[in-house]
Amino acid sequence: MTLHLYLARKYTLTLVAIIGLFGAILVLLGMVDELRNFDIGTITFSDALRLTALKVPADLYLILPLIALLATLSMFLGLARTSELVVTRASGRSALRSVIAPAATAFTYGVIAVAIFNPIVAVTSTKYELLSNRFKDGEVNILSVSDEGLWLRQASPKGQTVIRAARANAEGTQFFDVTFLNFSKDGTPIWRIEATRADLTPQGWDVRDAKRWDLDRDIPNPEAAATVEEHLVVPSDLTRQRIRDSFASPNAVSIWDLRDFIGELDRAGFAALPHRVWFQMELALPLMMVAMVLVGAALTMRHVRFGKTGPVVVLAFTLGLTLFFLRNFAQVMGENGQIPVALAAWSPPAAGILMALGLLLHLEDG
């Protein structure tokens, strides 16, 4: 038990050090990137630092499996240089038992990352997008989904228009039981339209079976002056891609709220396959961390006197990097519906763990 605690503490310190190193590098690169993305005078140095601080947690979370791999390589190489691995093996402890503590530690930190760090990343990612869009053009088209349906805000020449619909098609180009409410720049309502259906066209929203109310203050009774029109066009600069881009991306929704958000997307008529894949992949993240630890340990649990340390480290990192990209490739295939969601999320960590265990048993305990 003492040795397990020692290895767990050693792995924790190495993991924290590498996270700090990558965090510092990402802050420096992010500052340069943010200053280059905006015109001169658009943002100040403090604004760039604020944007970078909001973006770095998501970047660190994305490469967390690779950080776990690098921490494993660094720790076991250090143990090999100090001959601690030799002493451990001489005491009769197998390589498989020696890797239990780092693997369990990585699994624990994976669970903590999903349960705690994931909601933090969701908040910072959302704030980053809002702040970045505000610096770019000042107006943001926002689509949100709730139990009451879906809500969309679009810019208009005189202010903005809020759109509410009971449901939509999967592409976001057809809204049903839709309401348009136009506001001036000072927040005063100008007109309201209710319709059974609205189709997005290059000219704007093609509204069918509509009833329009003019909410001008000079009209004492808007209902008496309301008009019914079989067809009218509401101008809009929205496109299908812009509507889809305005969705909350899966990583911008907390893991604790993701299941409810998926249900709301289903009720609204939108495809929620990317969010389902992301949800399952988040649940599989702790196992992915374990797979990275096992891959790194399988090739570095050897004494440095055996030589060829450099090629072995490069090979271990290459295998881990391949597993990382295999995970991303499986995610893309799952989001496109080419493979089942469970297969996309759970097969990469399972394959990594089985491969690493095979290497470990063959090279160290075989």
C-alpha positions as CSV (number, residue, x, y, z in Angstrom):
1,M,0.0,0.0,0.0
2,T,2.9,2.4,0.8
3,L,4.4,1.8,-2.6
4,H,1.0,2.4,-4.3
5,L,0.6,5.7,-2.5
6,Y,4.1,6.7,-3.4
7,L,3.5,6.0,-7.1
8,A,0.2,7.8,-7.0
9,R,1.7,10.9,-5.4
10,K,4.6,10.8,-7.9
11,Y,2.2,10.6,-10.8
12,T,0.0,13.4,-9.4
13,L,3.0,15.8,-9.0
14,T,4.1,15.0,-12.6
15,L,0.7,15.5,-14.0
16,V,0.2,18.8,-12.3
17,A,3.6,20.0,-13.5
18,I,2.9,19.1,-17.1
19,I,-0.6,20.7,-16.9
20,G,1.1,23.9,-15.6
21,L,3.7,23.8,-18.4
22,F,1.1,23.3,-21.1
23,G,-1.2,26.0,-19.5
24,A,1.6,28.5,-19.7
25,I,2.4,27.7,-23.3
26,L,-1.3,27.9,-24.3
27,V,-1.6,31.3,-22.6
28,L,1.3,32.7,-24.5
29,L,0.2,31.2,-27.8
30,G,-3.4,32.3,-27.1
31,M,-2.4,35.9,-26.4
32,V,-0.6,36.1,-29.8
33,D,-3.5,34.4,-31.6
34,E,-6.2,36.7,-30.1
35,L,-4.2,39.8,-30.9
36,R,-3.8,38.6,-34.5
37,N,-7.5,37.8,-34.9
38,F,-8.7,41.3,-34.3
39,D,-7.9,44.6,-36.0
40,I,-5.5,47.0,-34.3
41,G,-7.4,49.0,-31.7
42,T,-10.3,46.5,-31.5
43,I,-9.2,44.9,-28.3
44,T,-6.7,45.9,-25.6
45,F,-4.0,43.7,-24.0
46,S,-6.3,43.0,-21.0
47,D,-9.1,42.0,-23.4
48,A,-6.8,39.6,-25.2
49,L,-5.7,38.2,-21.8
50,R,-9.3,37.8,-20.8
51,L,-10.2,36.0,-24.0
52,T,-7.2,33.7,-23.6
53,A,-8.1,32.9,-20.0
54,L,-11.5,31.8,-21.1
55,K,-10.2,29.7,-23.9
56,V,-7.3,27.9,-22.2
57,P,-9.4,25.6,-20.0
58,A,-11.1,24.1,-23.1
59,D,-7.8,23.6,-24.8
60,L,-6.3,21.9,-21.8
61,Y,-9.4,19.7,-21.4
62,L,-9.2,18.7,-25.1
63,I,-5.6,17.4,-24.8
64,L,-6.0,15.9,-21.3
65,P,-5.4,12.3,-22.5
66,L,-2.1,13.4,-24.1
67,I,-1.1,15.1,-20.9
68,A,-1.8,11.9,-19.0
69,L,0.5,10.1,-21.5
70,L,3.3,12.6,-21.1
71,A,3.0,12.4,-17.3
72,T,3.3,8.6,-17.5
73,L,6.4,8.7,-19.7
74,S,8.1,11.3,-17.5
75,M,7.3,9.5,-14.3
76,F,8.5,6.0,-15.4
77,L,11.6,7.4,-17.1
78,G,12.5,9.2,-13.8
79,L,11.9,6.0,-11.9
80,A,14.1,4.1,-14.3
81,R,17.0,6.6,-14.0
82,T,17.0,6.4,-10.2
83,S,16.7,2.6,-10.4
84,E,13.5,2.6,-8.3
85,L,11.9,0.3,-10.9
86,V,14.8,-2.1,-10.5
87,V,14.2,-2.2,-6.7
88,T,10.5,-2.6,-7.2
89,R,10.9,-5.5,-9.5
90,A,13.6,-7.1,-7.3
91,S,11.1,-7.0,-4.4
92,G,8.9,-9.4,-6.4
93,R,6.3,-6.9,-7.6
94,S,5.2,-7.5,-11.2
95,A,5.0,-4.7,-13.8
96,L,1.3,-5.1,-13.9
97,R,1.0,-4.4,-10.1
98,S,3.4,-1.5,-10.4
99,V,1.2,0.3,-12.9
100,I,-2.1,-0.2,-10.9
101,A,-1.5,3.0,-8.8
102,P,-0.8,5.4,-11.7
103,A,-3.7,3.9,-13.7
104,A,-6.1,4.2,-10.7
105,T,-4.9,7.8,-10.1
106,A,-5.4,8.7,-13.8
107,F,-8.9,7.1,-13.7
108,T,-9.7,9.2,-10.6
109,Y,-8.6,12.4,-12.2
110,G,-10.5,11.5,-15.3
111,V,-13.7,11.2,-13.2
112,I,-12.9,14.5,-11.5
113,A,-12.3,16.2,-14.9
114,V,-15.7,15.0,-16.2
115,A,-17.6,15.8,-13.1
116,I,-16.0,19.2,-12.1
117,F,-13.8,20.5,-14.9
118,N,-16.3,19.8,-17.7
119,P,-18.9,22.2,-16.3
120,I,-16.2,24.8,-15.9
121,V,-15.1,24.4,-19.5
122,A,-18.7,24.7,-20.6
123,V,-19.1,28.0,-18.9
124,T,-15.8,29.5,-20.1
125,S,-16.4,28.3,-23.7
126,T,-19.8,30.0,-23.8
127,K,-18.4,33.2,-22.3
128,Y,-15.5,33.1,-24.8
129,E,-17.8,32.8,-27.8
130,L,-20.1,35.6,-26.6
131,L,-17.2,37.9,-25.8
132,S,-15.4,37.2,-29.0
133,N,-18.5,37.8,-31.1
134,R,-19.1,41.0,-29.2
135,F,-15.6,42.3,-30.2
136,K,-16.1,41.2,-33.8
137,D,-19.4,42.7,-34.8
138,G,-21.4,43.6,-31.6
139,E,-24.4,41.5,-32.7
140,V,-24.8,37.8,-32.1
141,N,-27.4,35.5,-33.6
142,I,-28.3,33.2,-30.7
143,L,-30.4,30.0,-30.8
144,S,-31.5,28.3,-27.6
145,V,-33.7,25.3,-27.0
146,S,-36.0,24.9,-24.0
147,D,-39.2,23.1,-22.9
148,E,-41.2,25.8,-24.6
149,G,-39.6,25.2,-28.0
150,L,-36.7,27.0,-29.6
151,W,-35.8,30.6,-29.5
152,L,-33.7,32.5,-32.1
153,R,-32.5,36.1,-32.1
154,Q,-31.5,37.8,-35.3
155,A,-30.3,41.3,-36.1
156,S,-32.6,43.6,-38.1
157,P,-32.0,47.0,-39.7
158,K,-33.9,48.8,-37.0
159,G,-33.1,46.6,-34.0
160,Q,-33.5,42.9,-33.6
161,T,-36.1,40.2,-34.1
162,V,-36.9,37.4,-31.6
163,I,-38.2,34.2,-33.1
164,R,-40.0,31.4,-31.2
165,A,-41.1,28.1,-32.7
166,A,-42.6,25.0,-31.3
167,R,-40.4,22.8,-33.4
168,A,-38.2,22.7,-36.5
169,N,-36.8,20.3,-39.1
170,A,-33.4,18.8,-38.5
171,E,-31.7,21.3,-40.8
172,G,-33.1,24.3,-39.0
173,T,-34.6,25.8,-42.2
174,Q,-38.3,25.1,-41.4
175,F,-40.0,26.4,-38.2
176,F,-43.5,25.4,-37.2
177,D,-46.0,27.3,-35.0
178,V,-43.7,30.3,-35.2
179,T,-43.8,33.8,-33.7
180,F,-41.8,36.8,-34.8
181,L,-41.4,39.7,-32.4
182,N,-39.5,42.8,-33.7
183,F,-38.0,45.3,-31.4
184,S,-36.4,48.7,-32.0
185,K,-32.9,49.5,-30.8
186,D,-34.3,51.0,-27.6
187,G,-36.2,47.8,-26.9
188,T,-39.7,49.0,-27.9
189,P,-41.8,46.3,-29.7
190,I,-42.7,47.3,-33.3
191,W,-44.6,44.4,-34.7
192,R,-45.6,40.8,-34.1
193,I,-46.3,38.0,-36.5
194,E,-47.7,34.5,-35.7
195,A,-47.7,31.8,-38.4
196,T,-48.1,28.1,-38.8
197,R,-44.9,27.7,-40.8
198,A,-41.8,29.7,-41.8
199,D,-39.2,28.6,-44.3
200,L,-35.7,30.1,-44.5
201,T,-34.9,31.2,-48.1
202,P,-32.1,33.4,-49.5
203,Q,-34.6,36.3,-49.4
204,G,-35.5,35.8,-45.8
205,W,-38.2,33.9,-43.9
206,D,-41.0,32.8,-46.2
207,V,-43.9,32.9,-43.8
208,R,-47.2,31.1,-44.5
209,D,-50.7,31.6,-43.0
210,A,-49.6,34.6,-40.9
211,K,-51.3,37.1,-38.7
212,R,-49.5,40.5,-38.2
213,W,-50.0,43.0,-35.4
214,D,-48.5,46.5,-35.6
215,L,-47.5,47.5,-32.1
216,D,-46.9,51.1,-32.8
217,R,-47.9,53.4,-29.9
218,D,-50.1,55.4,-32.2
219,I,-52.4,52.4,-32.7
220,P,-54.7,52.2,-29.7
221,N,-56.0,48.7,-30.5
222,P,-53.5,46.5,-32.3
223,E,-55.9,43.6,-32.5
224,A,-58.5,45.7,-34.4
225,A,-55.8,46.7,-36.9
226,A,-54.3,43.2,-37.3
227,T,-54.0,41.7,-40.8
228,V,-54.1,38.1,-41.9
229,E,-51.9,37.2,-44.9
230,E,-51.5,33.9,-46.6
231,H,-47.9,34.6,-47.5
232,L,-45.2,37.2,-46.6
233,V,-41.4,37.5,-46.3
234,V,-39.5,38.6,-43.2
235,P,-36.0,39.8,-44.2
236,S,-33.2,37.9,-42.6
237,D,-29.4,37.5,-43.2
238,L,-29.4,34.1,-41.6
239,T,-28.4,30.9,-43.4
240,R,-28.7,27.3,-42.5
241,Q,-25.1,27.1,-41.5
242,R,-25.3,30.2,-39.3
243,I,-28.3,28.7,-37.5
244,R,-26.5,25.4,-37.0
245,D,-23.4,27.3,-35.8
246,S,-25.5,29.2,-33.3
247,F,-26.4,26.0,-31.5
248,A,-24.6,25.3,-28.2
249,S,-21.8,23.0,-29.2
250,P,-21.6,19.8,-27.1
251,N,-18.6,21.0,-25.2
252,A,-20.5,24.2,-24.3
253,V,-23.1,22.3,-22.3
254,S,-22.3,20.9,-18.9
255,I,-22.2,17.1,-18.6
256,W,-24.9,17.4,-15.9
257,D,-27.2,19.2,-18.3
258,L,-26.4,17.4,-21.5
259,R,-29.0,14.7,-21.2
260,D,-31.8,17.2,-20.7
261,F,-30.4,19.3,-23.5
262,I,-30.5,16.2,-25.8
263,G,-34.1,15.6,-24.9
264,E,-35.0,19.3,-25.7
265,L,-33.3,19.0,-29.1
266,D,-35.3,15.8,-29.8
267,R,-38.6,17.5,-28.9
268,A,-37.7,20.5,-31.0
269,G,-37.0,18.3,-34.0
270,F,-33.2,18.9,-34.3
271,A,-30.7,16.1,-34.7
272,A,-28.9,15.5,-31.5
273,L,-26.4,12.8,-32.6
274,P,-23.3,14.9,-32.1
275,H,-24.4,15.7,-28.5
276,R,-25.1,12.0,-27.9
277,V,-21.6,11.0,-29.1
278,W,-20.0,13.7,-27.0
279,F,-21.9,12.6,-23.9
280,Q,-20.7,9.0,-24.3
281,M,-17.2,10.1,-25.0
282,E,-17.2,12.2,-21.8
283,L,-18.3,9.1,-19.8
284,A,-15.4,7.2,-21.5
285,L,-12.8,9.8,-20.7
286,P,-11.6,8.1,-17.5
287,L,-10.9,4.9,-19.3
288,M,-9.1,6.9,-22.0
289,M,-6.8,8.2,-19.3
290,V,-6.2,4.7,-18.1
291,A,-5.4,3.6,-21.7
292,M,-2.8,6.4,-22.0
293,V,-1.1,5.4,-18.8
294,L,-0.9,1.8,-19.8
295,V,0.4,2.6,-23.2
296,G,3.1,4.8,-21.7
297,A,4.0,2.3,-19.0
298,A,4.2,-0.7,-21.4
299,L,7.2,0.7,-23.2
300,T,9.1,2.7,-20.5
301,M,9.1,0.3,-17.6
302,R,12.7,-0.7,-18.4
303,H,16.1,0.2,-17.0
304,V,17.9,3.0,-18.9
305,R,21.0,0.8,-19.1
306,F,19.2,-1.4,-21.6
307,G,19.7,1.5,-24.1
308,K,17.5,2.8,-26.9
309,T,15.6,5.0,-24.5
310,G,14.9,7.7,-27.1
311,P,13.4,5.4,-29.7
312,V,11.3,3.7,-27.1
313,V,9.9,7.0,-25.8
314,V,9.2,8.1,-29.4
315,L,7.4,4.9,-30.1
316,A,5.3,5.1,-26.9
317,F,4.3,8.7,-27.7
318,T,3.5,7.8,-31.3
319,L,1.2,4.9,-30.1
320,G,-0.5,7.3,-27.7
321,L,-0.9,9.9,-30.3
322,T,-2.3,7.4,-32.7
323,L,-4.8,6.3,-30.1
324,F,-5.8,9.9,-29.5
325,F,-6.4,10.6,-33.2
326,L,-8.3,7.2,-33.4
327,R,-10.6,8.5,-30.7
328,N,-11.2,11.8,-32.7
329,F,-11.7,9.8,-35.9
330,A,-14.3,7.6,-34.2
331,Q,-16.0,10.7,-32.8
332,V,-16.4,12.1,-36.3
333,M,-17.7,8.8,-37.7
334,G,-20.2,8.6,-34.8
335,E,-21.4,12.1,-35.4
336,N,-22.0,11.3,-39.0
337,G,-23.9,8.2,-38.1
338,Q,-21.5,5.8,-39.8
339,I,-20.9,3.8,-36.6
340,P,-23.1,3.4,-33.5
341,V,-22.6,5.9,-30.7
342,A,-21.4,3.4,-28.1
343,L,-18.9,2.0,-30.6
344,A,-17.5,5.5,-31.4
345,A,-17.1,6.4,-27.7
346,W,-16.0,3.2,-26.0
347,S,-14.0,1.3,-28.6
348,P,-10.9,3.5,-28.7
349,P,-10.2,3.3,-24.9
350,A,-11.1,-0.4,-24.8
351,A,-8.7,-1.1,-27.8
352,G,-6.0,1.0,-26.1
353,I,-6.3,-0.8,-22.8
354,L,-6.2,-4.2,-24.4
355,M,-3.3,-3.4,-26.6
356,A,-1.3,-1.9,-23.7
357,L,-2.0,-4.9,-21.5
358,G,-0.8,-7.2,-24.2
359,L,2.4,-5.3,-24.6
360,L,2.9,-5.0,-20.8
361,L,2.4,-8.8,-20.3
362,H,4.6,-9.6,-23.2
363,L,7.5,-7.2,-22.6
364,E,7.6,-7.1,-18.8
365,D,5.9,-10.2,-17.4
366,G,6.1,-12.5,-20.3
